[in-house]
Amino acid sequence: MTRTSMLFCIVAFPKFLFSQQKFKIELSTKLAKNTDIIFSAQRMRTGLENLYKVQINANDYIKDLSKIVKDYPFEKVVYQIKIQDTNLIEGEIECPVPYSFGYYDKEAGMPILSKKFFLEAGSYKVELTENIKSSIINIDGATNKEYVSFIKLFSHLYTQSNGDFEFDSLTNLVEKEKIIGEYIKKQPQSYVALWEIIDDYSNYDFNLIYLENLKLFSSNVKASNVYKEFEKKLLANSVSIKGQVFPEIKLNKNESLSINDFNKSKLTLIDYWATTCAPCIASMPELVSMYNEYKSKGVKFITITDEQELKRIKLANEILKRNKVIWKNYFDLNRNIFNALNINGYPTQLLVNDKGVIIGRNNGKLKDIKAILDNYLQSHK
């Protein structure tokens, strides 16, 4: 897949393979000394951050971002490296993990990331150059060699992007996952295949075929924390997809959501949001406009705010008041909604009918939600 990134080459030395999944990267670069770069996964979907945990030996120039950025909640997921004359990155992993190098391009106003490569047991030399317009990666490790040949299996299903900051477009997710399923049958120990399914979920949302493919992995892969945590997320997601009954969820000591909250309205629109989500706040006026349009048509509106701290709850109430929101807003104080419905981003909207059945789920596209609303109301006059 074409992505704007730094140019780097990785060469492994097999004689330095360690037990306990130890790795060492000797990093060289023409970037100026004390330049800050980021070492992390290329893209992490909300709720999956802990899958990418890597134990890296911190020192004066390699720091866990959670120790630098206030309120950053995820330890051992993103690291900041301050470039020195000699840069050694050492650590341990449970299994191969896809990572990338990157830094923030102030002129472009966005992060520049390398193509992903897999951290695997061994010792590597990595060279980062100042060329950020291309992505040439040479990795001499078993997992990375597998990845290079693996992605060729479904490359024909992608449309190549034209822009430096754009991602290639997948034309057929189900067909790709079928190819991955056939691959797993032959290679059930493949972490490359597992991470590709995780990437597809992150990029294209939930699909039942992911769960079907997960069944094909070996018992060793299934015993890994990555597999178990990801499967848990998918199973949670499966109860909140179209056609499933909305689960009974306790919000706090006095409040809960269950089928009884939906049977007095034709439809209930649930909007899950957070005060840190700019698109959530920006779309609030449109949500209020929709409420005014549909309230007389038997549509109930509920918002749920993913905030637990008093100052953030206060801010949320100010935002709701400023936008003249008059429907019921709940606070997900224990994140029971977040976990039960496997929320993966903000805002997330669900449409539930009067029988408690979920008829739609969306991530912020109110135009699509409105279309589902109109079609349902038209067919249930």
C-alpha atoms as a printed R data frame, in Angstrom:
    type eleno elety resid chain resno       x       y      z
1   ATOM     1    CA   MET     A     1   0.000   0.000  0.000
2   ATOM     2    CA   THR     A     2   1.363   3.404 -0.929
3   ATOM     3    CA   ARG     A     3   1.894   5.788  1.961
4   ATOM     4    CA   THR     A     4   4.095   8.808  2.393
5   ATOM     5    CA   SER     A     5   6.842   7.817  4.761
6   ATOM     6    CA   MET     A     6  10.494   7.931  5.654
7   ATOM     7    CA   LEU     A     7  12.819   5.707  3.711
8   ATOM     8    CA   PHE     A     8  14.424   3.012  5.777
9   ATOM     9    CA   CYS     A     9  16.090  -0.326  5.325
10  ATOM    10    CA   ILE     A    10  16.222  -3.110  7.869
11  ATOM    11    CA   VAL     A    11  18.726  -5.927  7.735
12  ATOM    12    CA   ALA     A    12  18.544  -8.742 10.268
13  ATOM    13    CA   PHE     A    13  21.419 -10.776 11.623
14  ATOM    14    CA   PRO     A    14  20.089 -14.299 12.322
15  ATOM    15    CA   LYS     A    15  22.907 -15.183 14.707
16  ATOM    16    CA   PHE     A    16  21.530 -12.671 17.186
17  ATOM    17    CA   LEU     A    17  18.148 -14.339 17.540
18  ATOM    18    CA   PHE     A    18  17.076 -14.364 21.155
19  ATOM    19    CA   SER     A    19  14.742 -16.481 23.208
20  ATOM    20    CA   GLN     A    20  11.951 -14.668 25.053
21  ATOM    21    CA   GLN     A    21  11.203 -12.691 21.855
22  ATOM    22    CA   LYS     A    22  13.937 -10.110 22.430
23  ATOM    23    CA   PHE     A    23  14.754  -7.595 19.712
24  ATOM    24    CA   LYS     A    24  17.359  -4.913 19.154
25  ATOM    25    CA   ILE     A    25  17.321  -2.139 16.548
26  ATOM    26    CA   GLU     A    26  20.408  -0.102 15.732
27  ATOM    27    CA   LEU     A    27  18.989   3.105 14.299
28  ATOM    28    CA   SER     A    28  21.005   5.473 12.108
29  ATOM    29    CA   THR     A    29  19.679   8.578 10.374
30  ATOM    30    CA   LYS     A    30  20.611  11.858  8.735
31  ATOM    31    CA   LEU     A    31  17.941  13.630 10.734
32  ATOM    32    CA   ALA     A    32  19.409  16.289 13.013
33  ATOM    33    CA   LYS     A    33  20.486  15.326 16.504
34  ATOM    34    CA   ASN     A    34  17.697  15.753 19.094
35  ATOM    35    CA   THR     A    35  14.999  15.504 16.415
36  ATOM    36    CA   ASP     A    36  11.953  13.805 17.932
37  ATOM    37    CA   ILE     A    37  10.547  10.810 16.106
38  ATOM    38    CA   ILE     A    38   7.733   8.467 17.055
39  ATOM    39    CA   PHE     A    39   7.963   4.694 17.301
40  ATOM    40    CA   SER     A    40   4.515   3.114 17.371
41  ATOM    41    CA   ALA     A    41   1.894   1.189 15.458
42  ATOM    42    CA   GLN     A    42   0.868   2.807 12.208
43  ATOM    43    CA   ARG     A    43  -2.802   3.069 13.050
44  ATOM    44    CA   MET     A    44  -4.626   2.085 16.243
45  ATOM    45    CA   ARG     A    45  -8.369   1.987 16.542
46  ATOM    46    CA   THR     A    46  -9.968   3.179 19.761
47  ATOM    47    CA   GLY     A    47 -10.233   0.262 22.151
48  ATOM    48    CA   LEU     A    48  -7.430  -1.755 20.548
49  ATOM    49    CA   GLU     A    49  -4.427   0.228 21.757
50  ATOM    50    CA   ASN     A    50  -3.307  -2.385 24.263
51  ATOM    51    CA   LEU     A    51  -2.852  -4.959 21.516
52  ATOM    52    CA   TYR     A    52   0.229  -3.026 20.404
53  ATOM    53    CA   LYS     A    53   2.024  -2.961 23.748
54  ATOM    54    CA   VAL     A    54   5.768  -3.395 23.442
55  ATOM    55    CA   GLN     A    55   8.236  -3.449 26.330
56  ATOM    56    CA   ILE     A    56  11.062  -1.117 25.292
57  ATOM    57    CA   ASN     A    57  14.009  -0.310 27.521
58  ATOM    58    CA   ALA     A    58  13.603   3.389 28.274
59  ATOM    59    CA   ASN     A    59  16.585   5.718 28.677
60  ATOM    60    CA   ASP     A    60  17.405   9.423 28.391
61  ATOM    61    CA   TYR     A    61  16.406   9.584 24.730
62  ATOM    62    CA   ILE     A    62  13.718   6.889 24.457
63  ATOM    63    CA   LYS     A    63  10.612   7.578 26.502
64  ATOM    64    CA   ASP     A    64   7.144   6.103 26.812
65  ATOM    65    CA   LEU     A    65   4.727   8.784 25.528
66  ATOM    66    CA   SER     A    66   2.448   8.162 28.519
67  ATOM    67    CA   LYS     A    67   5.267   9.484 30.724
68  ATOM    68    CA   ILE     A    68   5.555  12.660 28.638
69  ATOM    69    CA   VAL     A    69   2.021  13.610 27.606
70  ATOM    70    CA   LYS     A    70  -0.345  14.341 30.459
71  ATOM    71    CA   ASP     A    71  -3.463  12.159 30.544
72  ATOM    72    CA   TYR     A    72  -2.216   9.890 27.734
73  ATOM    73    CA   PRO     A    73  -3.674   6.617 29.046
74  ATOM    74    CA   PHE     A    74  -1.805   3.892 27.165
75  ATOM    75    CA   GLU     A    75   1.518   2.690 28.506
76  ATOM    76    CA   LYS     A    76   4.048   0.882 26.308
77  ATOM    77    CA   VAL     A    77   2.167   1.707 23.095
78  ATOM    78    CA   VAL     A    78   3.796   4.863 21.690
79  ATOM    79    CA   TYR     A    79   7.408   5.867 22.244
80  ATOM    80    CA   GLN     A    80   9.250   9.100 21.560
81  ATOM    81    CA   ILE     A    81  12.851   8.817 20.383
82  ATOM    82    CA   LYS     A    82  15.175  11.797 20.523
83  ATOM    83    CA   ILE     A    83  17.776  11.213 17.813
84  ATOM    84    CA   GLN     A    84  21.366  10.801 19.000
85  ATOM    85    CA   ASP     A    85  24.641   9.910 17.282
86  ATOM    86    CA   THR     A    86  24.000   6.292 18.256
87  ATOM    87    CA   ASN     A    87  20.463   5.013 18.786
88  ATOM    88    CA   LEU     A    88  19.705   1.583 20.202
89  ATOM    89    CA   ILE     A    89  16.125   0.401 20.618
90  ATOM    90    CA   GLU     A    90  15.912  -2.768 22.705
91  ATOM    91    CA   GLY     A    91  12.946  -4.599 24.134
92  ATOM    92    CA   GLU     A    92  10.754  -7.681 24.294
93  ATOM    93    CA   ILE     A    93   7.578  -8.789 22.556
94  ATOM    94    CA   GLU     A    94   5.158 -11.640 23.137
95  ATOM    95    CA   CYS     A    95   4.722 -12.178 19.393
96  ATOM    96    CA   PRO     A    96   5.519 -10.260 16.185
97  ATOM    97    CA   VAL     A    97   3.938  -6.782 16.289
98  ATOM    98    CA   PRO     A    98   3.469  -4.320 13.378
99  ATOM    99    CA   TYR     A    99   5.187  -0.998 14.088
100 ATOM   100    CA   SER     A   100   6.429   2.044 12.196
101 ATOM   101    CA   PHE     A   101   8.635   5.095 12.541
102 ATOM   102    CA   GLY     A   102   7.282   8.571 12.038
103 ATOM   103    CA   TYR     A   103   7.300  12.211 12.942
104 ATOM   104    CA   TYR     A   104   5.003  15.202 12.688
105 ATOM   105    CA   ASP     A   105   5.290  17.236  9.501
106 ATOM   106    CA   LYS     A   106   4.421  20.793 10.552
107 ATOM   107    CA   GLU     A   107   4.087  22.020  6.975
108 ATOM   108    CA   ALA     A   108   1.681  19.232  6.025
109 ATOM   109    CA   GLY     A   109  -0.043  19.463  9.400
110 ATOM   110    CA   MET     A   110  -0.066  15.711  9.907
111 ATOM   111    CA   PRO     A   111   2.162  12.808 10.954
112 ATOM   112    CA   ILE     A   112   4.439  11.208  8.386
113 ATOM   113    CA   LEU     A   113   4.689   7.464  8.956
114 ATOM   114    CA   SER     A   114   6.763   4.734  7.430
115 ATOM   115    CA   LYS     A   115   5.118   1.639  6.039
116 ATOM   116    CA   LYS     A   116   4.595  -0.877  8.759
117 ATOM   117    CA   PHE     A   117   7.116  -3.584  9.463
118 ATOM   118    CA   PHE     A   118   7.055  -6.312 12.071
119 ATOM   119    CA   LEU     A   119   9.046  -6.263 15.261
120 ATOM   120    CA   GLU     A   120  10.306  -9.809 15.613
121 ATOM   121    CA   ALA     A   121  12.980 -11.570 17.578
122 ATOM   122    CA   GLY     A   122  16.419 -10.614 16.327
123 ATOM   123    CA   SER     A   123  18.893  -7.821 15.825
124 ATOM   124    CA   TYR     A   124  18.427  -5.272 13.052
125 ATOM   125    CA   LYS     A   125  20.031  -2.248 11.481
126 ATOM   126    CA   VAL     A   126  17.603   0.489 10.459
127 ATOM   127    CA   GLU     A   127  18.497   3.548  8.425
128 ATOM   128    CA   LEU     A   128  16.116   6.498  8.290
129 ATOM   129    CA   THR     A   129  16.828   9.064  5.571
130 ATOM   130    CA   GLU     A   130  15.318  12.461  4.890
131 ATOM   131    CA   ASN     A   131  13.402  11.135  1.902
132 ATOM   132    CA   ILE     A   132   9.765  11.174  3.053
133 ATOM   133    CA   LYS     A   133   8.134  10.824 -0.354
134 ATOM   134    CA   SER     A   134   8.803   7.133 -0.852
135 ATOM   135    CA   SER     A   135   8.820   3.993  1.217
136 ATOM   136    CA   ILE     A   136  11.479   1.388  0.512
137 ATOM   137    CA   ILE     A   137  11.782  -1.203  3.253
138 ATOM   138    CA   ASN     A   138  14.112  -4.188  3.160
139 ATOM   139    CA   ILE     A   139  13.649  -6.536  6.114
140 ATOM   140    CA   ASP     A   140  15.518  -9.812  6.436
141 ATOM   141    CA   GLY     A   141  13.393 -11.586  9.040
142 ATOM   142    CA   ALA     A   142  11.004 -14.546  8.735
143 ATOM   143    CA   THR     A   143   7.850 -12.630  9.705
144 ATOM   144    CA   ASN     A   144   8.680  -9.661  7.496
145 ATOM   145    CA   LYS     A   145   9.515 -11.901  4.535
146 ATOM   146    CA   GLU     A   146   6.165 -13.618  5.026
147 ATOM   147    CA   TYR     A   147   4.393 -10.232  5.085
148 ATOM   148    CA   VAL     A   148   5.937  -9.157  1.764
149 ATOM   149    CA   SER     A   149   4.616 -12.253 -0.025
150 ATOM   150    CA   PHE     A   150   1.346 -12.308  1.953
151 ATOM   151    CA   ILE     A   151   0.099  -8.874  0.841
152 ATOM   152    CA   LYS     A   152   0.595  -9.825 -2.808
153 ATOM   153    CA   LEU     A   153  -2.250 -12.338 -2.429
154 ATOM   154    CA   PHE     A   154  -4.857  -9.574 -2.362
155 ATOM   155    CA   SER     A   155  -3.044  -6.595 -3.912
156 ATOM   156    CA   HIS     A   156  -5.438  -6.794 -6.909
157 ATOM   157    CA   LEU     A   157  -8.293  -5.814 -4.586
158 ATOM   158    CA   TYR     A   158  -6.785  -2.377 -3.895
159 ATOM   159    CA   THR     A   159  -6.975   0.823 -5.898
160 ATOM   160    CA   GLN     A   160  -3.718   2.726 -5.561
161 ATOM   161    CA   SER     A   161  -3.942   6.213 -4.076
162 ATOM   162    CA   ASN     A   162  -2.656   9.254 -5.943
163 ATOM   163    CA   GLY     A   163  -1.841  11.563 -3.055
164 ATOM   164    CA   ASP     A   164   1.151  11.432 -0.735
165 ATOM   165    CA   PHE     A   165  -1.077  11.421  2.334
166 ATOM   166    CA   GLU     A   166  -3.786   9.052  1.113
167 ATOM   167    CA   PHE     A   167  -4.310   5.360  1.746
168 ATOM   168    CA   ASP     A   168  -4.981   2.804 -0.956
169 ATOM   169    CA   SER     A   169  -8.664   1.843 -1.241
170 ATOM   170    CA   LEU     A   170  -9.895  -1.711 -0.713
171 ATOM   171    CA   THR     A   171 -12.555  -2.649 -3.269
172 ATOM   172    CA   ASN     A   172 -13.865  -5.893 -1.731
173 ATOM   173    CA   LEU     A   173 -13.394  -6.632  1.974
174 ATOM   174    CA   VAL     A   174 -15.225  -9.976  1.984
175 ATOM   175    CA   GLU     A   175 -13.182 -11.300 -0.935
176 ATOM   176    CA   LYS     A   176  -9.978 -10.240  0.817
177 ATOM   177    CA   GLU     A   177 -11.000 -11.993  4.033
178 ATOM   178    CA   LYS     A   178 -11.838 -15.165  2.096
179 ATOM   179    CA   ILE     A   179  -8.298 -15.116  0.701
180 ATOM   180    CA   ILE     A   180  -6.935 -14.614  4.220
181 ATOM   181    CA   GLY     A   181  -9.063 -17.525  5.472
182 ATOM   182    CA   GLU     A   182  -7.624 -19.871  2.848
183 ATOM   183    CA   TYR     A   183  -4.136 -18.684  3.782
184 ATOM   184    CA   ILE     A   184  -4.709 -19.392  7.497
185 ATOM   185    CA   LYS     A   185  -5.818 -22.946  6.682
186 ATOM   186    CA   LYS     A   186  -2.336 -23.518  5.236
187 ATOM   187    CA   GLN     A   187  -0.479 -21.294  7.728
188 ATOM   188    CA   PRO     A   188  -2.424 -21.469 11.039
189 ATOM   189    CA   GLN     A   189   0.565 -20.100 13.006
190 ATOM   190    CA   SER     A   190   0.629 -16.844 11.012
191 ATOM   191    CA   TYR     A   191   0.661 -13.682 13.107
192 ATOM   192    CA   VAL     A   192   0.908 -11.756  9.841
193 ATOM   193    CA   ALA     A   193  -2.587 -12.971  8.936
194 ATOM   194    CA   LEU     A   194  -3.916 -12.209 12.422
195 ATOM   195    CA   TRP     A   195  -2.652  -8.624 12.305
196 ATOM   196    CA   GLU     A   196  -4.099  -8.139  8.813
197 ATOM   197    CA   ILE     A   197  -7.540  -9.041 10.159
198 ATOM   198    CA   ILE     A   198  -7.003  -6.574 13.008
199 ATOM   199    CA   ASP     A   199  -6.040  -3.900 10.462
200 ATOM   200    CA   ASP     A   200  -9.140  -4.611  8.376
201 ATOM   201    CA   TYR     A   201 -11.311  -4.290 11.461
202 ATOM   202    CA   SER     A   202  -9.621  -0.993 12.323
203 ATOM   203    CA   ASN     A   203 -10.051   0.377  8.811
204 ATOM   204    CA   TYR     A   204 -13.410  -1.041  7.720
205 ATOM   205    CA   ASP     A   205 -15.322  -1.811 10.923
206 ATOM   206    CA   PHE     A   206 -16.855  -5.071 12.072
207 ATOM   207    CA   ASN     A   207 -17.695  -8.012  9.832
208 ATOM   208    CA   LEU     A   208 -18.738 -11.494 10.946
209 ATOM   209    CA   ILE     A   209 -16.171 -13.045  8.616
210 ATOM   210    CA   TYR     A   210 -13.416 -11.907 11.023
211 ATOM   211    CA   LEU     A   211 -14.755 -14.281 13.675
212 ATOM   212    CA   GLU     A   212 -14.945 -17.097 11.128
213 ATOM   213    CA   ASN     A   213 -11.293 -16.576 10.186
214 ATOM   214    CA   LEU     A   214 -10.164 -16.425 13.809
215 ATOM   215    CA   LYS     A   215 -11.394 -19.991 14.331
216 ATOM   216    CA   LEU     A   216  -8.798 -21.225 11.819
217 ATOM   217    CA   PHE     A   217  -5.706 -20.236 13.816
218 ATOM   218    CA   SER     A   218  -3.542 -22.702 15.726
219 ATOM   219    CA   SER     A   219  -3.884 -23.236 19.472
220 ATOM   220    CA   ASN     A   220  -0.576 -21.404 19.999
221 ATOM   221    CA   VAL     A   221  -1.849 -18.254 18.274
222 ATOM   222    CA   LYS     A   222  -5.166 -18.534 20.117
223 ATOM   223    CA   ALA     A   223  -3.267 -18.604 23.420
224 ATOM   224    CA   SER     A   224  -1.646 -15.216 22.747
225 ATOM   225    CA   ASN     A   225  -2.930 -12.093 24.477
226 ATOM   226    CA   VAL     A   226  -3.315 -10.361 21.111
227 ATOM   227    CA   TYR     A   227  -5.661 -13.071 19.851
228 ATOM   228    CA   LYS     A   228  -7.671 -13.298 23.081
229 ATOM   229    CA   GLU     A   229  -8.145  -9.525 23.430
230 ATOM   230    CA   PHE     A   230  -9.089  -9.094 19.787
231 ATOM   231    CA   GLU     A   231 -11.552 -11.994 19.884
232 ATOM   232    CA   LYS     A   232 -13.151 -10.458 22.978
233 ATOM   233    CA   LYS     A   233 -13.637  -7.183 21.084
234 ATOM   234    CA   LEU     A   234 -15.184  -8.935 18.102
235 ATOM   235    CA   LEU     A   235 -17.579 -10.952 20.262
236 ATOM   236    CA   ALA     A   236 -18.671  -7.768 22.019
237 ATOM   237    CA   ASN     A   237 -19.157  -6.107 18.650
238 ATOM   238    CA   SER     A   238 -21.259  -9.012 17.399
239 ATOM   239    CA   VAL     A   239 -23.976  -8.259 19.972
240 ATOM   240    CA   SER     A   240 -24.346  -4.683 18.741
241 ATOM   241    CA   ILE     A   241 -24.612  -5.224 15.002
242 ATOM   242    CA   LYS     A   242 -27.704  -4.921 12.859
243 ATOM   243    CA   GLY     A   243 -30.302  -7.528 13.738
244 ATOM   244    CA   GLN     A   244 -29.094  -8.138 17.290
245 ATOM   245    CA   VAL     A   245 -31.120  -7.255 20.398
246 ATOM   246    CA   PHE     A   246 -29.709  -4.362 22.391
247 ATOM   247    CA   PRO     A   247 -28.172  -5.827 25.570
248 ATOM   248    CA   GLU     A   248 -29.247  -4.689 29.016
249 ATOM   249    CA   ILE     A   249 -26.479  -2.422 30.297
250 ATOM   250    CA   LYS     A   250 -26.127  -0.917 33.752
251 ATOM   251    CA   LEU     A   251 -24.807   2.654 33.645
252 ATOM   252    CA   ASN     A   252 -24.586   3.306 37.381
253 ATOM   253    CA   LYS     A   253 -26.371   2.411 40.605
254 ATOM   254    CA   ASN     A   254 -29.628   4.027 39.512
255 ATOM   255    CA   GLU     A   255 -29.641   3.999 35.716
256 ATOM   256    CA   SER     A   256 -29.520   1.331 33.026
257 ATOM   257    CA   LEU     A   257 -30.519   0.824 29.401
258 ATOM   258    CA   SER     A   258 -32.675  -2.121 28.379
259 ATOM   259    CA   ILE     A   259 -35.466  -3.088 25.995
260 ATOM   260    CA   ASN     A   260 -37.949  -1.187 28.181
261 ATOM   261    CA   ASP     A   261 -36.257   2.067 27.155
262 ATOM   262    CA   PHE     A   262 -37.122   1.473 23.506
263 ATOM   263    CA   ASN     A   263 -40.665   0.043 23.441
264 ATOM   264    CA   LYS     A   264 -42.459   3.391 23.752
265 ATOM   265    CA   SER     A   265 -40.958   4.847 20.551
266 ATOM   266    CA   LYS     A   266 -40.851   3.656 16.951
267 ATOM   267    CA   LEU     A   267 -37.103   4.206 16.925
268 ATOM   268    CA   THR     A   268 -34.422   5.355 19.347
269 ATOM   269    CA   LEU     A   269 -31.259   7.047 18.124
270 ATOM   270    CA   ILE     A   270 -28.301   6.632 20.492
271 ATOM   271    CA   ASP     A   271 -25.336   8.940 19.985
272 ATOM   272    CA   TYR     A   272 -22.143   8.014 21.868
273 ATOM   273    CA   TRP     A   273 -19.688  10.903 22.116
274 ATOM   274    CA   ALA     A   274 -16.868  12.505 24.123
275 ATOM   275    CA   THR     A   275 -15.754  16.056 24.874
276 ATOM   276    CA   THR     A   276 -12.358  15.338 23.284
277 ATOM   277    CA   CYS     A   277 -14.056  14.542 19.956
278 ATOM   278    CA   ALA     A   278 -14.174  17.658 17.756
279 ATOM   279    CA   PRO     A   279 -16.450  16.041 15.112
280 ATOM   280    CA   CYS     A   280 -18.901  15.081 17.883
281 ATOM   281    CA   ILE     A   281 -19.207  18.668 19.032
282 ATOM   282    CA   ALA     A   282 -19.293  20.033 15.476
283 ATOM   283    CA   SER     A   283 -22.179  17.707 14.554
284 ATOM   284    CA   MET     A   284 -24.245  18.550 17.630
285 ATOM   285    CA   PRO     A   285 -26.285  21.292 15.876
286 ATOM   286    CA   GLU     A   286 -27.166  18.841 13.099
287 ATOM   287    CA   LEU     A   287 -28.205  16.277 15.679
288 ATOM   288    CA   VAL     A   288 -30.477  18.877 17.325
289 ATOM   289    CA   SER     A   289 -31.949  19.696 13.915
290 ATOM   290    CA   MET     A   290 -32.669  16.008 13.354
291 ATOM   291    CA   TYR     A   291 -34.332  15.799 16.758
292 ATOM   292    CA   ASN     A   292 -36.658  18.671 15.871
293 ATOM   293    CA   GLU     A   293 -37.500  16.976 12.565
294 ATOM   294    CA   TYR     A   294 -38.159  13.480 13.901
295 ATOM   295    CA   LYS     A   295 -39.482  13.930 17.439
296 ATOM   296    CA   SER     A   296 -43.074  14.109 16.181
297 ATOM   297    CA   LYS     A   297 -42.541  10.955 14.106
298 ATOM   298    CA   GLY     A   298 -41.979   8.683 17.070
299 ATOM   299    CA   VAL     A   299 -38.185   8.893 17.209
300 ATOM   300    CA   LYS     A   300 -36.505   9.156 20.605
301 ATOM   301    CA   PHE     A   301 -33.012  10.607 21.011
302 ATOM   302    CA   ILE     A   302 -30.441   9.599 23.648
303 ATOM   303    CA   THR     A   303 -26.840  10.727 24.018
304 ATOM   304    CA   ILE     A   304 -24.223   8.933 26.092
305 ATOM   305    CA   THR     A   305 -21.025  10.724 27.017
306 ATOM   306    CA   ASP     A   306 -17.792   8.822 27.547
307 ATOM   307    CA   GLU     A   307 -16.544  10.930 30.437
308 ATOM   308    CA   GLN     A   308 -15.691   9.963 34.007
309 ATOM   309    CA   GLU     A   309 -13.892  12.994 35.487
310 ATOM   310    CA   LEU     A   310 -15.916  15.764 37.106
311 ATOM   311    CA   LYS     A   311 -14.317  18.535 35.035
312 ATOM   312    CA   ARG     A   312 -15.055  16.699 31.774
313 ATOM   313    CA   ILE     A   313 -18.631  15.987 32.876
314 ATOM   314    CA   LYS     A   314 -19.062  19.682 33.594
315 ATOM   315    CA   LEU     A   315 -17.687  20.548 30.156
316 ATOM   316    CA   ALA     A   316 -20.040  18.027 28.520
317 ATOM   317    CA   ASN     A   317 -23.038  19.609 30.233
318 ATOM   318    CA   GLU     A   318 -21.903  23.043 29.023
319 ATOM   319    CA   ILE     A   319 -21.649  21.750 25.440
320 ATOM   320    CA   LEU     A   320 -25.112  20.194 25.654
321 ATOM   321    CA   LYS     A   321 -26.586  23.386 27.114
322 ATOM   322    CA   ARG     A   322 -24.890  25.562 24.499
323 ATOM   323    CA   ASN     A   323 -26.438  23.444 21.750
324 ATOM   324    CA   LYS     A   324 -29.860  23.468 23.435
325 ATOM   325    CA   VAL     A   325 -29.998  19.695 23.842
326 ATOM   326    CA   ILE     A   326 -33.152  18.775 25.747
327 ATOM   327    CA   TRP     A   327 -33.172  14.978 25.437
328 ATOM   328    CA   LYS     A   328 -31.722  12.610 28.041
329 ATOM   329    CA   ASN     A   329 -27.923  12.425 28.231
330 ATOM   330    CA   TYR     A   330 -26.207   9.678 30.234
331 ATOM   331    CA   PHE     A   331 -22.615   9.509 31.399
332 ATOM   332    CA   ASP     A   332 -20.759   6.236 30.888
333 ATOM   333    CA   LEU     A   333 -19.087   6.501 34.301
334 ATOM   334    CA   ASN     A   334 -17.845   2.910 34.403
335 ATOM   335    CA   ARG     A   335 -17.466   2.559 30.614
336 ATOM   336    CA   ASN     A   336 -20.021  -0.256 30.648
337 ATOM   337    CA   ILE     A   337 -21.581   0.992 27.396
338 ATOM   338    CA   PHE     A   338 -18.146   1.401 25.795
339 ATOM   339    CA   ASN     A   339 -17.228  -2.200 26.583
340 ATOM   340    CA   ALA     A   340 -20.607  -3.867 26.023
341 ATOM   341    CA   LEU     A   341 -21.113  -2.277 22.598
342 ATOM   342    CA   ASN     A   342 -17.423  -2.357 21.688
343 ATOM   343    CA   ILE     A   343 -17.276   1.339 20.848
344 ATOM   344    CA   ASN     A   344 -14.358   1.931 18.475
345 ATOM   345    CA   GLY     A   345 -14.583   5.630 17.802
346 ATOM   346    CA   TYR     A   346 -16.503   8.829 18.336
347 ATOM   347    CA   PRO     A   347 -19.185   9.569 17.520
348 ATOM   348    CA   THR     A   348 -20.937   6.206 17.248
349 ATOM   349    CA   GLN     A   349 -24.654   6.093 16.518
350 ATOM   350    CA   LEU     A   350 -27.049   3.177 16.917
351 ATOM   351    CA   LEU     A   351 -30.684   2.936 15.828
352 ATOM   352    CA   VAL     A   352 -32.907   0.642 17.915
353 ATOM   353    CA   ASN     A   353 -36.521  -0.196 17.109
354 ATOM   354    CA   ASP     A   354 -39.415  -0.619 19.538
355 ATOM   355    CA   LYS     A   355 -38.591  -4.296 20.018
356 ATOM   356    CA   GLY     A   356 -35.056  -3.481 21.122
357 ATOM   357    CA   VAL     A   357 -33.513  -4.714 17.870
358 ATOM   358    CA   ILE     A   358 -30.554  -2.776 16.486
359 ATOM   359    CA   ILE     A   359 -31.386  -1.774 12.896
360 ATOM   360    CA   GLY     A   360 -28.334   0.393 12.226
361 ATOM   361    CA   ARG     A   361 -24.894   1.322 13.479
362 ATOM   362    CA   ASN     A   362 -22.739   4.143 12.175
363 ATOM   363    CA   ASN     A   363 -19.616   6.105 13.000
364 ATOM   364    CA   GLY     A   364 -20.509   9.755 12.671
365 ATOM   365    CA   LYS     A   365 -22.229   9.850  9.264
366 ATOM   366    CA   LEU     A   366 -25.537  11.444 10.213
367 ATOM   367    CA   LYS     A   367 -26.558  11.523  6.554
368 ATOM   368    CA   ASP     A   368 -26.484   7.716  6.515
369 ATOM   369    CA   ILE     A   369 -28.351   7.492  9.822
370 ATOM   370    CA   LYS     A   370 -30.995   9.850  8.437
371 ATOM   371    CA   ALA     A   371 -31.429   7.598  5.391
372 ATOM   372    CA   ILE     A   372 -31.974   4.562  7.633
373 ATOM   373    CA   LEU     A   373 -34.456   6.549  9.704
374 ATOM   374    CA   ASP     A   374 -36.444   7.624  6.640
375 ATOM   375    CA   ASN     A   375 -36.514   4.149  5.114
376 ATOM   376    CA   TYR     A   376 -37.645   2.533  8.362
377 ATOM   377    CA   LEU     A   377 -40.362   5.086  9.072
378 ATOM   378    CA   GLN     A   378 -41.622   4.855  5.487
379 ATOM   379    CA   SER     A   379 -41.911   1.076  5.681
380 ATOM   380    CA   HIS     A   380 -43.499   1.066  9.175
381 ATOM   381    CA   LYS     A   381 -46.334   3.553  8.777
